[in-house]
Amino acid sequence: MPVEQVETLIIGGGQAGLAMSAHLRKRGLSHLVVERDRIAERWRTCRWDSLVANGPSWHDRFPDLSFEGVDPYAFATKDRIVDYFEEFARRIEAPLRTGVTVTALTRDGDGYLAETTAGTIRARNVVAATGPFQTPIIPPIVPREAGVMQIHSADYRNPGQLPDGAVLVVGAGSSGVQIADELLRAGRKVYLAVGPHDRPPIRYRGRDFVWWLGVLGKWNMATPGPGTEHVTIAVSGAQGGRTVDFRELAARGVILTGRAERFADGRLQFAADLAENIAAGDASYLSMLEEADAYLAANGIDLPEEPMAHKIGPMPDCAVNPVLSLDLAAEGIGAIIWATGYALDFGWLKLPAFDAKGRPAHDRGVTEVPGLYFLGLAWLSRRASPFIWGVWHDAAYLAGHIADNRP
């Protein structure tokens, strides 16, 4: 089979790959996008049925295309997001091939050889746009022989999929909180293990939290603070958009615990850090409100005040008297859902493009290997990088780099 020649090969047909394709097309640069499944496959098959975006549709989109038929201040469903990306691919006439998996990428002279399930492709440039959600992480805490169903949030669909009994959800980010809330509404007894997190208000003084992150410069943070690279963000677009409040969840019946730590003799042990984690989340929430108030005052902007937003209630009883150990069988726990994030998987990339810890080594997505780029990763250039609108700006930068370095 002859080797196909392309100028730039984009690996991944999700939001990063489509943004990259759009910017290369604007510059008249030829390219090919290959996707192992379908456009936006993670949104199709690695999300639960009721998932919605966590940002309003006026914001969580590409600048070149609005969500048609969706209220700008509403939160798009996962199916509507898939439709959006399919429509965007049609509009830009993306040169996209689906069902093509790259099994190995190696250097070949001044270019690259990509071995794929549909043959070999030679490219001068390669953009790895496979995104940050590659391999679901389930911590090796509870052994499989413990007799309880264990799944990652990527495999959760709805309450009916789970066996009877109580459910333990591990993880206090958007996924864990929304899944715990859905299970509670379905009549399940729910435990939620809460680790360190930030807790922004979904709206404040008439503006969405994404707007505040913009005007306060938080989207443009170039690097995370010490120890905050993987801090979970507790925010939810579900139920029309709600500020996550662990006190409210506890008042409605969710039993909160600290971080899950170890398992022995049928019992899961938790850290005694629940009150500390809730307090730190409260501090991040109040800090954002204070910054927002200061910004309005400094710029002479008059927006309705919300004094009650600053009121924080007492710690729930489950934080004052925390559950430190849980007998899974005695409590009737039939399932554990691990909302514990993802690991990167670049096993197919056979190139010296990683640091000593195995992480992609780059400067704003540009590697030291000529013609090789990363796109769509967390903190690629700033805090906004892995989000739909944020990846758009990173793709523009990489397209410019590719154009400037054409032979």
C-alpha positions as CSV (number, residue, x, y, z in Angstrom):
1,M,0.0,0.0,0.0
2,P,1.5,3.4,-1.0
3,V,2.4,5.9,1.7
4,E,0.0,8.9,1.7
5,Q,1.6,12.3,1.9
6,V,0.1,15.2,3.9
7,E,1.5,18.5,5.0
8,T,0.0,18.5,8.5
9,L,-1.7,15.5,10.2
10,I,-4.1,16.3,13.1
11,I,-4.7,13.3,15.3
12,G,-8.0,13.6,17.1
13,G,-11.4,14.8,15.8
14,G,-12.8,16.4,19.0
15,Q,-12.9,20.1,19.9
16,A,-9.1,20.5,19.6
17,G,-8.8,18.8,16.3
18,L,-11.6,20.7,14.8
19,A,-10.3,24.0,16.1
20,M,-6.9,23.2,14.6
21,S,-8.5,22.3,11.2
22,A,-10.4,25.6,11.2
23,H,-7.3,27.7,11.7
24,L,-5.2,25.8,9.2
25,R,-8.0,26.2,6.7
26,K,-8.1,30.0,7.3
27,R,-4.5,30.2,6.4
28,G,-4.9,28.0,3.4
29,L,-2.7,25.2,4.8
30,S,-3.4,21.7,3.7
31,H,-4.0,19.1,6.3
32,L,-5.8,15.9,7.3
33,V,-7.7,15.1,10.5
34,V,-7.9,11.4,11.6
35,E,-10.2,10.3,14.4
36,R,-10.3,6.8,15.8
37,D,-14.1,6.9,16.5
38,R,-16.5,9.6,15.5
39,I,-16.5,13.4,15.9
40,A,-16.7,14.3,19.6
41,E,-16.8,10.7,20.6
42,R,-16.1,11.5,24.3
43,W,-19.3,13.6,24.4
44,R,-21.2,10.7,22.8
45,T,-20.2,7.7,24.8
46,C,-18.1,8.8,27.8
47,R,-20.7,11.0,29.5
48,W,-23.9,10.3,31.5
49,D,-27.3,10.7,29.9
50,S,-28.3,13.9,31.6
51,L,-25.0,15.7,31.3
52,V,-25.1,19.4,30.3
53,A,-22.2,21.8,29.8
54,N,-21.0,23.6,32.9
55,G,-20.8,27.0,31.1
56,P,-23.7,28.8,29.3
57,S,-23.9,28.4,25.5
58,W,-22.9,32.0,24.8
59,H,-19.5,31.1,26.2
60,D,-18.9,27.4,25.7
61,R,-18.5,27.5,21.9
62,F,-16.1,28.5,19.1
63,P,-16.2,32.2,18.2
64,D,-17.1,31.3,14.6
65,L,-20.4,29.5,15.4
66,S,-23.1,30.0,17.9
67,F,-25.5,27.4,19.3
68,E,-28.5,27.7,17.1
69,G,-31.8,27.2,18.9
70,V,-30.3,27.2,22.4
71,D,-30.9,30.1,24.9
72,P,-27.5,31.8,25.2
73,Y,-27.7,31.7,28.9
74,A,-28.8,28.0,29.0
75,F,-26.5,25.0,29.4
76,A,-26.3,22.8,26.2
77,T,-27.0,19.1,26.6
78,K,-24.3,16.6,25.6
79,D,-26.3,15.6,22.5
80,R,-26.6,19.2,21.4
81,I,-22.9,19.7,21.8
82,V,-22.2,16.7,19.5
83,D,-24.6,18.2,17.0
84,Y,-22.7,21.5,17.3
85,F,-19.3,19.9,16.5
86,E,-20.8,18.0,13.6
87,E,-22.2,21.2,12.2
88,F,-19.0,23.0,12.7
89,A,-17.0,20.3,10.9
90,R,-19.5,20.6,7.9
91,R,-19.2,24.3,7.8
92,I,-15.4,24.4,7.7
93,E,-15.4,21.4,5.3
94,A,-12.9,19.7,7.6
95,P,-10.8,17.0,5.8
96,L,-11.8,14.4,8.4
97,R,-11.5,10.6,8.4
98,T,-13.2,8.8,11.2
99,G,-12.6,5.2,12.3
100,V,-8.9,5.6,11.8
101,T,-6.6,4.8,14.7
102,V,-3.0,5.9,14.8
103,T,-1.0,3.0,16.3
104,A,2.5,4.5,16.1
105,L,4.1,7.9,15.2
106,T,7.9,8.0,14.4
107,R,10.3,10.4,12.9
108,D,11.1,10.0,9.2
109,G,13.8,12.4,7.9
110,D,12.4,15.9,8.1
111,G,8.8,14.6,8.7
112,Y,6.8,11.8,10.4
113,L,5.4,8.4,9.7
114,A,2.1,7.6,11.2
115,E,1.1,4.0,11.2
116,T,-2.7,3.8,11.2
117,T,-5.4,1.1,10.9
118,A,-6.0,2.5,7.4
119,G,-2.4,2.6,6.1
120,T,0.7,4.7,6.6
121,I,0.7,8.5,6.4
122,R,3.7,10.7,6.0
123,A,3.4,14.2,7.3
124,R,5.7,17.2,7.7
125,N,3.8,18.4,10.8
126,V,1.8,16.5,13.4
127,V,-0.6,17.9,15.9
128,A,-1.5,15.5,18.8
129,A,-5.0,16.7,19.6
130,T,-6.3,13.7,21.5
131,G,-7.4,15.9,24.5
132,P,-7.0,15.4,28.3
133,F,-9.7,12.8,28.8
134,Q,-7.9,9.7,27.6
135,T,-7.6,7.0,30.2
136,P,-10.1,6.9,33.2
137,I,-8.3,6.7,36.5
138,I,-9.7,4.3,39.2
139,P,-7.4,4.4,42.2
140,P,-6.4,0.9,43.4
141,I,-8.1,1.2,46.7
142,V,-11.0,-1.2,46.8
143,P,-10.1,-4.6,45.3
144,R,-12.4,-6.1,42.6
145,E,-13.1,-9.1,44.9
146,A,-14.7,-6.8,47.5
147,G,-18.1,-7.7,46.0
148,V,-19.2,-4.2,45.0
149,M,-19.7,-2.8,41.5
150,Q,-17.0,-0.2,40.6
151,I,-17.1,2.0,37.6
152,H,-15.6,5.3,36.5
153,S,-17.8,8.3,35.9
154,A,-16.9,7.9,32.2
155,D,-19.0,4.6,32.3
156,Y,-21.9,5.9,34.3
157,R,-25.1,6.6,32.3
158,N,-28.0,6.8,34.7
159,P,-29.3,5.4,38.1
160,G,-31.0,2.5,36.5
161,Q,-27.7,1.1,35.4
162,L,-26.6,0.4,38.9
163,P,-27.5,-2.5,41.2
164,D,-29.9,-1.9,44.1
165,G,-28.5,-0.3,47.3
166,A,-26.6,2.7,48.3
167,V,-24.0,4.3,46.1
168,L,-20.6,5.8,47.1
169,V,-19.4,8.6,44.7
170,V,-15.7,9.5,45.0
171,G,-14.8,12.9,43.8
172,A,-16.1,16.4,44.5
173,G,-15.7,18.0,41.1
174,S,-18.4,18.7,38.5
175,S,-18.9,15.0,37.6
176,G,-19.0,13.7,41.2
177,V,-21.3,16.3,42.4
178,Q,-23.8,16.1,39.5
179,I,-23.9,12.3,39.6
180,A,-24.4,12.3,43.4
181,D,-27.2,14.8,43.0
182,E,-28.9,12.8,40.3
183,L,-28.7,9.6,42.4
184,L,-30.2,11.4,45.4
185,R,-33.1,12.7,43.2
186,A,-33.6,9.1,42.0
187,G,-34.2,8.0,45.7
188,R,-30.8,6.4,46.3
189,K,-28.9,6.6,49.5
190,V,-25.7,8.5,48.5
191,Y,-22.3,8.9,50.1
192,L,-20.0,11.5,48.5
193,A,-16.2,11.5,49.2
194,V,-15.1,15.2,49.1
195,G,-11.4,16.1,48.5
196,P,-9.8,19.5,47.9
197,H,-11.7,21.7,45.5
198,D,-12.4,25.2,44.3
199,R,-16.1,26.3,44.4
200,P,-16.9,29.3,42.2
201,P,-20.4,30.8,42.2
202,I,-22.4,29.8,39.0
203,R,-23.6,33.4,38.8
204,Y,-23.0,36.5,40.9
205,R,-24.5,40.0,40.6
206,G,-26.2,39.1,37.4
207,R,-23.2,37.7,35.6
208,D,-22.2,34.1,34.8
209,F,-19.1,32.7,36.5
210,V,-17.3,32.3,33.2
211,W,-17.7,36.1,32.7
212,W,-16.2,36.8,36.0
213,L,-13.3,34.4,35.3
214,G,-12.7,36.5,32.2
215,V,-12.8,40.0,33.6
216,L,-10.8,39.0,36.6
217,G,-8.1,37.5,34.4
218,K,-8.4,34.0,35.7
219,W,-8.9,32.3,32.3
220,N,-5.5,33.8,31.3
221,M,-3.5,32.4,34.3
222,A,-0.5,31.0,32.6
223,T,0.5,28.5,35.2
224,P,-1.3,27.0,38.2
225,G,-0.3,27.9,41.7
226,P,1.9,25.6,43.7
227,G,0.1,22.3,44.4
228,T,-3.0,23.4,42.4
229,E,-2.3,21.7,39.1
230,H,-5.0,19.2,39.6
231,V,-7.4,21.0,42.0
232,T,-11.0,20.0,41.2
233,I,-13.5,22.6,40.2
234,A,-16.9,22.1,41.8
235,V,-19.4,23.8,39.4
236,S,-22.6,22.5,37.8
237,G,-24.7,23.5,34.8
238,A,-27.4,20.9,35.8
239,Q,-30.8,22.0,37.0
240,G,-30.4,25.3,35.1
241,G,-27.0,26.0,36.6
242,R,-26.4,25.9,40.4
243,T,-23.6,27.0,42.7
244,V,-22.4,23.8,44.2
245,D,-23.1,23.8,48.0
246,F,-22.0,20.8,50.0
247,R,-24.0,22.0,52.9
248,E,-27.2,21.9,50.8
249,L,-26.3,18.4,49.5
250,A,-25.9,17.2,53.1
251,A,-29.1,18.9,54.2
252,R,-30.9,17.0,51.4
253,G,-29.5,13.6,52.6
254,V,-26.1,13.1,50.9
255,I,-23.7,11.7,53.5
256,L,-20.4,13.5,52.9
257,T,-17.0,12.0,53.8
258,G,-13.4,13.0,53.5
259,R,-11.0,11.5,50.9
260,A,-11.1,7.8,50.3
261,E,-7.8,6.4,51.5
262,R,-7.6,2.6,52.0
263,F,-9.6,-0.6,52.3
264,A,-9.3,-3.5,54.6
265,D,-11.5,-6.2,56.0
266,G,-14.5,-5.0,54.1
267,R,-14.2,-1.4,55.4
268,L,-13.3,1.7,53.4
269,Q,-11.3,4.2,55.5
270,F,-11.6,8.0,54.9
271,A,-9.3,10.9,55.8
272,A,-10.4,13.2,58.5
273,D,-10.2,16.2,56.2
274,L,-13.9,16.8,55.2
275,A,-14.3,20.0,57.2
276,E,-10.9,21.3,56.0
277,N,-11.8,20.6,52.4
278,I,-15.2,22.3,52.7
279,A,-13.6,25.3,54.4
280,A,-11.0,25.6,51.7
281,G,-13.7,25.5,49.0
282,D,-15.6,28.2,50.9
283,A,-12.5,30.3,51.0
284,S,-12.1,30.1,47.2
285,Y,-15.8,31.0,46.8
286,L,-15.6,34.0,49.0
287,S,-12.4,35.1,47.5
288,M,-13.9,35.2,44.1
289,L,-16.9,37.3,45.4
290,E,-14.5,39.8,47.0
291,E,-12.5,40.1,43.8
292,A,-15.7,40.6,41.8
293,D,-16.9,43.4,44.2
294,A,-13.5,45.1,44.0
295,Y,-13.5,44.9,40.2
296,L,-16.9,46.5,40.0
297,A,-15.9,49.3,42.4
298,A,-12.6,50.0,40.7
299,N,-14.3,50.2,37.3
300,G,-17.4,52.1,38.4
301,I,-19.8,49.3,37.2
302,D,-23.2,49.2,38.8
303,L,-24.6,45.7,39.1
304,P,-27.2,44.5,41.7
305,E,-25.6,43.6,45.0
306,E,-26.0,40.1,46.5
307,P,-25.2,40.4,50.2
308,M,-26.7,37.0,51.0
309,A,-24.2,35.3,48.6
310,H,-21.5,36.1,51.2
311,K,-23.3,34.2,54.0
312,I,-21.8,30.8,54.8
313,G,-23.8,28.5,57.0
314,P,-22.4,26.2,59.8
315,M,-20.6,23.0,58.9
316,P,-23.0,20.1,58.4
317,D,-23.0,17.4,61.1
318,C,-21.3,14.9,58.8
319,A,-18.3,17.3,58.7
320,V,-18.4,18.0,62.5
321,N,-18.7,14.2,63.2
322,P,-17.2,12.7,60.1
323,V,-17.6,9.1,58.9
324,L,-14.0,7.8,59.0
325,S,-14.8,4.2,58.2
326,L,-17.5,2.5,56.2
327,D,-18.5,-1.2,56.2
328,L,-19.6,-1.5,52.5
329,A,-21.7,-4.6,53.0
330,A,-23.3,-3.4,56.3
331,E,-24.3,-0.1,54.7
332,G,-25.7,-1.9,51.7
333,I,-23.4,-0.1,49.2
334,G,-24.0,-1.8,45.8
335,A,-21.8,0.5,43.7
336,I,-18.9,2.9,43.8
337,I,-18.6,5.5,41.1
338,W,-15.0,6.9,40.8
339,A,-15.2,10.5,39.5
340,T,-11.4,10.7,39.8
341,G,-10.2,12.1,36.5
342,Y,-8.2,10.8,33.6
343,A,-4.6,10.1,32.7
344,L,-2.9,10.9,29.4
345,D,-2.0,8.1,27.0
346,F,0.5,8.8,24.4
347,G,1.9,5.2,24.0
348,W,1.6,5.5,20.3
349,L,3.9,8.6,20.1
350,K,7.4,7.1,19.8
351,L,9.3,10.4,20.0
352,P,11.4,12.3,22.6
353,A,8.6,14.7,23.4
354,F,8.1,14.1,27.1
355,D,9.7,15.2,30.4
356,A,11.3,13.0,33.1
357,K,7.8,12.3,34.5
358,G,6.4,11.2,31.2
359,R,4.4,14.4,30.6
360,P,4.3,16.2,27.3
361,A,7.2,18.7,27.1
362,H,6.2,21.8,25.2
363,D,6.0,25.6,25.2
364,R,2.4,26.6,24.4
365,G,2.0,23.3,22.5
366,V,5.3,23.6,20.6
367,T,7.7,20.8,21.2
368,E,11.5,20.7,20.7
369,V,10.9,18.1,18.0
370,P,10.5,20.2,14.9
371,G,7.0,20.0,13.4
372,L,5.4,18.2,16.4
373,Y,2.7,19.9,18.5
374,F,0.3,19.2,21.4
375,L,-3.2,20.8,21.6
376,G,-6.1,20.5,24.0
377,L,-4.1,19.7,27.1
378,A,-4.8,21.3,30.5
379,W,-2.6,24.4,31.0
380,L,-1.2,24.1,27.5
381,S,-0.9,27.9,27.5
382,R,-3.3,29.1,30.2
383,R,-6.2,28.0,32.4
384,A,-8.6,28.1,29.5
385,S,-6.7,25.7,27.3
386,P,-8.8,22.5,27.7
387,F,-12.1,24.3,27.3
388,I,-14.0,24.6,24.0
389,W,-13.4,28.3,23.6
390,G,-10.0,28.2,25.1
391,V,-8.6,25.6,22.7
392,W,-9.6,27.8,19.8
393,H,-7.0,30.4,20.8
394,D,-4.3,27.8,21.3
395,A,-5.1,26.4,17.9
396,A,-4.7,29.8,16.3
397,Y,-1.3,30.2,17.9
398,L,-0.1,26.7,16.6
399,A,-1.5,27.4,13.1
400,G,0.6,30.6,13.0
401,H,3.7,28.6,14.2
402,I,3.1,26.1,11.4
403,A,2.7,28.8,8.8
404,D,5.8,30.6,9.9
405,N,7.9,27.5,9.8
406,R,6.9,26.2,6.3
407,P,10.0,25.4,4.2
